[in-house]
Amino acid sequence: MKPGNTYTGSFQALRIDDGQTESMLSGFFDKNVEIRVAQDGSMTASFCNTVYAHSMLDFAIQGSDGVWKGAIKNGSRVPETDASGTVVTTVYTLPIPKLDGKDMVGGVNVQAMGGSEAMNGMYDRYTQVKLVFNKTVTEGFDGFLIKNSGMTQPKIVNRALMTIKGLDADKDGYITDNELKSY
């Protein structure tokens, strides 16, 4: 990647305990990531949170060097609201280490998962996932997929919940309230 350019990347979020199985948090973010390379070679990435955006307070990444960088302390958190003022998506921009194939850990501070504003920056208390970036990036950035797809918040939540094995008991492609209660 060349200094001064912008790229489109993508990633997988895997469970931190086994590093192989996709995490439910994977469905909470758009698959496209905007990667900017500064003149000095340092990089930032912008991730679009599409599920429970009203409840997510911070997003952070830890590189293989063990150093955490969070959007609140080291970058930005930009929420987007609908006509009623409800936060529907939030773009988190933060510094990231070079995409050199080494493991990265992502962490989220989410109110619905017991997080609070006071926990921002306490990265060891965030819910964590293993982040694996695809090795191929595309020059330029055309936007986040979700914003161009017509997906609604309920459809996104349903898709995220489908990643939990066995939650869609009747295999109809939708999660019912009864299936959620049985989980």
Secondary structure, 3 states (H helix, E strand, C coil): CCCCCEEEEEEEEEECCCCCCECHHHHHEEEEEEEEECCCCCEEEEEEECCCCCCEEEEEEECCCCCEEEHHHHCEEEEEECCCCCEEEEEEEEEECCCCCCCEEEEEEEHHHCCCHHHCCCHHHCEEEEEEECCCCEECCCCCHHHHHCCCHHHHHHHHHHCCCCCCCCCCCCCCHHHHHHC
